[in-house]
Structure formats: structure tokens, C-alpha cells
Amino acid sequence: MKNILDGYNKIMDLLFLPIAFVSEIIGTIAGFGSSTIALPLSLFIFDFHTALALVAFLHIFGNISRISFFKHGLNGRMLLMFGVPSIIFTLIGAFLVESISQNLLKMILGLFLVIYTFWSWSGKLQIKQSFTTSTIGGSLSGFFAGLIGTGGALRGAFLTAFGLPKEKYIATAAAIALAVDITRLPVYLKGGFLESRLYWTLPVILIIALCGSFAGKQITDRISQSVFRRIVLVTIFIVALKFIIDWLINIL
């Protein structure tokens, strides 16, 4: 019986790998979203804490890949103004995982992002890139990243509103996300979120993240800035709807 159970667990573990690959392709094209896609799908395979830790590793490996592929687009000033608050508030969010209703926060974030996408699509939304707006965007996206495991949609909303070219957008978003993930991962590991039986998946996830990011880059290189922006907005809207649907499912 134990051998059968072990075999079943290994098969289920392997199902995470194609999820990771597809998530990284989409995450590279949109500049975010790999964890947003990978985390809910991973919950069909793992418990929440295990999924949170594995997706954090996937996100780290994917962001390292994206930084390598788009390094010429790195924006140092934005990294400081947006990234430092993200790191600080990621820690706060990660420590509050067990004490705040994630379902309620998903609903609030979902509604905000729906309003943002419609407003942005109308062409009337323009946020000036400044110390204040960058700090607010970094703080909010970092907090949600630490608390619910995904702050990319909110980060993408702010960076898109700043009007960054796609190369700068992807590279800057990846660098900020990497700092956020490195901040929250030790908290998850200290809490015992990742079982030792899954350590073997980490080098495989690294390879998958590299391949997925490379495939995403090939697609990104072939689309225009306007098409890229529309893809980002559609992705943000889909993520927002998912958050709202999750909330409705949990209250019904």
C-alpha cells in the first residue's frame, strides 16, 4: 500500500512541471502572472503551503531568466523607488499569512484591478512616475505578494500605467519580483512549507523556468509595444476576474 501511495505522489508531483512551463511562458509575455497561474493549479496537487513554496522557487528561477534575457532594459531608478518598498511590505505580508483573510483580500484586489483595466483601456488613466506613486505601487504589490503569494498583477498595473517600454517593463518587473521572492521564501521555508521529498524537483524547475522564459522572449520580440500593452491589460483583467470568482466560490 505504501508503494502505491508513493507512486501516486510522484505522478502528482510530475504534474506540476507542465504547469510550471506554461506559466513561465505566459509570465514572460505579460511581465507577470506565472505565480498567478501556477499557484491555483498547483492547489489541485499540493496543499496551500507546499504550493506556495514551490511556486516561489519557480518565480525566482523564472525572474532570474527574464532578467538575463532582458537585462538591457533594467531601470535602476525604478528598482530603488518601487523595489525597496516591495521588499519591506513583502515581509510584512508573509508574516501575516496566517492571520488575515486571504479570500477578502483577493476580492478587494480583484475589484481594484477590474476598475483599473477598464479605466486604462479607455485611455484616460495616466499615472505619473514619481517617488510617491512608485512607493505606493511597490508597497501594495509587495504586501499582496507576501500575503497571498501573488502581487504581479498589481505590480503590472502600476508599471503599465507608468508607460514603460516592454523591455524595461519586463526587466524591471522581474528584478523587483526577484527581490520580493527572495524576501518571502525564507519565511516559507522556516515555516516548513516545502517537504523534503520535493527537493528533487528544484533543479528540474530551474530548467523549465529557463526554457519557458526563453520561449516567452521569442514571442515578445515579435510583437509591437501596443499589442504588448493590450496583452498585459487583458492578463490583468483575467487575473482580477479569477480573484473575484475565488471570493464568490468561498462565500457561497
C-alpha positions as CSV (number, residue, x, y, z in Angstrom):
1,M,0.0,0.0,0.0
2,K,2.9,2.4,0.8
3,N,4.5,1.7,-2.6
4,I,1.2,2.5,-4.3
5,L,0.8,5.7,-2.4
6,D,4.4,6.8,-3.1
7,G,3.9,6.1,-6.8
8,Y,0.7,8.2,-6.8
9,N,2.5,11.1,-5.1
10,K,5.3,11.0,-7.6
11,I,2.9,11.1,-10.5
12,M,1.1,14.1,-8.9
13,D,4.4,15.8,-8.3
14,L,5.3,15.5,-12.0
15,L,2.0,17.2,-13.0
16,F,3.5,20.4,-11.5
17,L,6.2,20.5,-14.2
18,P,4.0,21.2,-17.3
19,I,2.0,23.8,-15.2
20,A,5.3,25.5,-14.4
21,F,6.4,25.6,-18.1
22,V,3.2,27.1,-19.4
23,S,3.1,29.6,-16.5
24,E,6.6,30.8,-17.3
25,I,5.8,31.4,-21.0
26,I,2.7,33.5,-20.1
27,G,4.6,35.2,-17.3
28,T,7.4,36.3,-19.6
29,I,5.0,37.6,-22.3
30,A,2.9,39.6,-19.8
31,G,5.7,40.5,-17.4
32,F,3.9,38.8,-14.6
33,G,1.4,36.0,-14.0
34,S,3.5,32.9,-13.7
35,S,2.6,32.5,-10.0
36,T,-0.9,33.7,-10.5
37,I,-1.4,30.8,-13.0
38,A,0.8,28.2,-11.3
39,L,-0.5,28.7,-7.7
40,P,-4.2,27.9,-8.2
41,L,-3.4,25.0,-10.5
42,S,-0.9,23.6,-8.0
43,L,-3.5,23.5,-5.3
44,F,-5.1,20.6,-7.2
45,I,-1.9,18.7,-6.5
46,F,-0.4,20.1,-3.2
47,D,-1.7,21.7,0.0
48,F,-1.5,25.5,0.1
49,H,1.8,25.9,1.9
50,T,3.6,23.4,-0.3
51,A,2.2,25.1,-3.5
52,L,3.2,28.5,-2.1
53,A,6.8,27.4,-1.6
54,L,7.2,25.6,-5.0
55,V,5.7,28.4,-6.9
56,A,8.0,30.8,-5.1
57,F,11.0,28.8,-6.3
58,L,9.5,28.7,-9.9
59,H,9.1,32.5,-9.7
60,I,12.7,33.1,-8.5
61,F,14.1,30.9,-11.3
62,G,11.8,32.5,-13.9
63,N,12.7,36.0,-12.9
64,I,16.4,35.3,-13.0
65,S,15.9,34.0,-16.5
66,R,13.9,37.1,-17.6
67,I,16.5,39.5,-16.1
68,S,19.2,37.6,-18.1
69,F,17.1,37.8,-21.3
70,F,16.0,41.5,-20.9
71,K,19.0,42.9,-18.9
72,H,19.4,45.8,-21.3
73,G,16.0,47.1,-20.1
74,L,16.8,47.3,-16.4
75,N,15.7,50.6,-14.8
76,G,17.9,51.3,-11.8
77,R,15.9,54.3,-10.5
78,M,12.6,52.4,-10.7
79,L,14.2,49.4,-8.9
80,L,15.0,51.6,-5.9
81,M,11.8,53.5,-5.8
82,F,9.5,50.5,-6.4
83,G,11.6,47.6,-5.2
84,V,12.6,48.7,-1.7
85,P,9.0,49.3,-0.5
86,S,8.1,46.0,-2.2
87,I,10.7,44.1,-0.1
88,I,9.7,45.7,3.1
89,F,5.9,45.1,2.7
90,T,6.5,41.6,1.3
91,L,8.0,40.6,4.7
92,I,5.0,42.2,6.5
93,G,2.6,40.3,4.2
94,A,4.5,36.9,4.6
95,F,4.4,37.1,8.4
96,L,0.6,37.9,8.3
97,V,-0.3,34.9,6.1
98,E,-1.9,33.0,8.9
99,S,-3.8,36.0,10.5
100,I,-5.6,37.8,7.6
101,S,-8.4,36.6,5.4
102,Q,-6.9,35.9,2.0
103,N,-10.3,35.5,0.5
104,L,-11.4,39.0,1.4
105,L,-8.1,40.5,0.2
106,K,-8.5,38.7,-3.2
107,M,-11.9,40.2,-3.6
108,I,-10.6,43.7,-2.9
109,L,-7.7,43.3,-5.2
110,G,-9.9,41.8,-7.9
111,L,-12.3,44.7,-7.9
112,F,-9.5,47.2,-7.9
113,L,-7.9,45.6,-11.0
114,V,-11.2,45.4,-12.9
115,I,-11.7,49.1,-12.4
116,Y,-8.0,49.7,-13.4
117,T,-8.2,47.7,-16.6
118,F,-11.4,49.5,-17.9
119,W,-10.0,52.9,-16.9
120,S,-6.7,52.2,-18.5
121,W,-8.3,50.8,-21.7
122,S,-10.3,54.0,-22.1
123,G,-7.0,55.9,-22.4
124,K,-7.9,58.2,-19.5
125,L,-5.7,56.7,-16.9
126,Q,-2.2,58.1,-16.7
127,I,-0.1,57.8,-13.6
128,K,3.0,60.0,-13.4
129,Q,6.1,58.0,-12.5
130,S,7.2,59.7,-9.2
131,F,8.7,58.7,-5.9
132,T,5.2,58.8,-4.3
133,T,3.4,56.6,-6.9
134,S,6.3,54.2,-7.1
135,T,6.4,53.8,-3.3
136,I,2.7,53.2,-3.2
137,G,2.8,50.7,-6.0
138,G,5.7,48.9,-4.6
139,S,4.2,48.7,-1.1
140,L,0.9,47.4,-2.2
141,S,2.2,44.8,-4.7
142,G,4.8,43.6,-2.2
143,F,2.2,43.3,0.6
144,F,-0.1,41.2,-1.6
145,A,2.9,39.1,-2.9
146,G,3.8,38.1,0.7
147,L,0.3,37.6,1.9
148,I,-1.5,35.7,-1.0
149,G,1.6,34.6,-3.0
150,T,0.9,36.8,-6.0
151,G,1.3,40.6,-6.3
152,G,2.3,40.6,-10.0
153,A,-1.0,41.8,-11.3
154,L,-0.9,44.9,-9.1
155,R,2.8,45.5,-9.9
156,G,2.0,45.1,-13.6
157,A,-0.9,47.6,-13.3
158,F,1.4,50.3,-11.9
159,L,4.3,49.7,-14.2
160,T,2.0,49.7,-17.2
161,A,0.4,52.9,-16.1
162,F,3.9,54.4,-16.0
163,G,4.2,53.7,-19.7
164,L,7.5,51.8,-19.6
165,P,8.7,50.2,-22.9
166,K,8.1,46.5,-22.9
167,E,11.8,45.6,-22.4
168,K,12.1,47.9,-19.4
169,Y,8.8,46.8,-18.1
170,I,9.7,43.1,-18.2
171,A,13.2,43.5,-16.9
172,T,12.2,45.9,-14.1
173,A,9.2,43.8,-13.1
174,A,11.3,40.7,-13.0
175,A,14.1,42.3,-10.9
176,I,11.5,43.7,-8.4
177,A,9.7,40.3,-8.2
178,L,13.0,38.5,-7.7
179,A,13.8,40.7,-4.7
180,V,10.3,40.1,-3.3
181,D,10.6,36.3,-3.8
182,I,14.0,36.1,-2.1
183,T,12.5,38.0,0.8
184,R,9.4,35.8,1.3
185,L,10.9,32.4,0.5
186,P,13.0,32.1,3.7
187,V,9.8,32.7,5.7
188,Y,8.0,29.9,3.9
189,L,11.0,27.5,4.3
190,K,11.4,28.4,8.0
191,G,7.7,27.5,8.4
192,G,8.3,24.1,6.9
193,F,6.2,24.7,3.8
194,L,8.3,22.6,1.5
195,E,8.6,18.8,2.2
196,S,12.0,17.2,1.8
197,R,10.5,14.7,-0.7
198,L,10.1,17.5,-3.2
199,Y,13.7,18.8,-3.1
200,W,14.4,16.8,-6.3
201,T,12.0,19.0,-8.3
202,L,14.0,22.2,-7.7
203,P,16.8,21.7,-10.4
204,V,14.1,20.5,-12.8
205,I,12.0,23.6,-12.1
206,L,15.1,25.7,-12.8
207,I,15.5,24.1,-16.3
208,I,11.8,24.5,-17.0
209,A,11.8,28.2,-15.9
210,L,14.7,28.9,-18.3
211,C,13.0,27.2,-21.2
212,G,9.7,28.8,-20.5
213,S,11.2,32.3,-20.2
214,F,13.2,31.8,-23.4
215,A,10.1,30.7,-25.3
216,G,8.2,33.7,-23.9
217,K,11.0,36.1,-25.1
218,Q,10.8,34.8,-28.6
219,I,7.1,35.7,-28.7
220,T,7.6,39.1,-27.0
221,D,10.3,40.0,-29.5
222,R,7.8,39.6,-32.3
223,I,5.0,41.8,-31.1
224,S,4.7,45.6,-31.0
225,Q,4.5,47.8,-28.0
226,S,0.8,48.5,-28.4
227,V,0.0,44.8,-28.7
228,F,2.2,44.1,-25.7
229,R,0.3,46.6,-23.6
230,R,-3.1,45.1,-24.6
231,I,-1.8,41.6,-23.7
232,V,-0.8,42.9,-20.2
233,L,-4.2,44.6,-19.7
234,V,-6.1,41.5,-20.7
235,T,-4.0,39.4,-18.4
236,I,-4.6,41.8,-15.5
237,F,-8.3,41.6,-16.2
238,I,-8.3,37.8,-16.3
239,V,-6.4,37.7,-13.0
240,A,-8.9,40.1,-11.5
241,L,-11.9,38.0,-12.5
242,K,-10.2,35.0,-11.1
243,F,-9.8,36.7,-7.7
244,I,-13.4,37.7,-7.7
245,I,-14.6,34.3,-8.7
246,D,-12.5,32.7,-5.9
247,W,-14.1,35.0,-3.4
248,L,-17.6,34.2,-4.6
249,I,-17.0,30.4,-4.5
250,N,-15.8,30.7,-1.0
251,I,-18.8,32.7,0.3
252,L,-21.4,30.6,-1.5
